[in-house]
């Protein structure tokens, strides 16, 4: 599901801080019920060199942290960024960067979109596994007491 800021169910009402003063609005989210299982952000700016701007990485780290996800995905236009993975020290988060080339024959573009979709599904699956393990740990602790 795409991010919805007007939801009454709490889906899409995201903030970085406990008081809710720092609002977050990622470009892409995938929700299952009240749980976000994927976050991504599309970037349309020119990147000089092969370096991803720190601000983009900080932004994705904020999204992944606030949504309690193992990571997130920054998507740049092809030629503006190389695919990369950043493992954040002491945070247990992984920030992935993907490049999507929309130039060329439609069949070729669709293949590249499908590859990106597979990367998104893999991140979603990783978030599901993490949520399942947390529920399992809590359940085991409550059963034992």
Secondary structure, 3 states (H helix, E strand, C coil): CCCCCCCCCCCCCCECCCCCCCECCCCEEEEECCEEEEEEEEECCCCCCCCCCHHHHHHHHHHHHHCCCCEEEEEEEECCECCEEEEECCCCEEEEEEEECCCCCHHHHHHHHHHHHHHHHHHHHHHHHHHHHHHHHHHHHHHHC
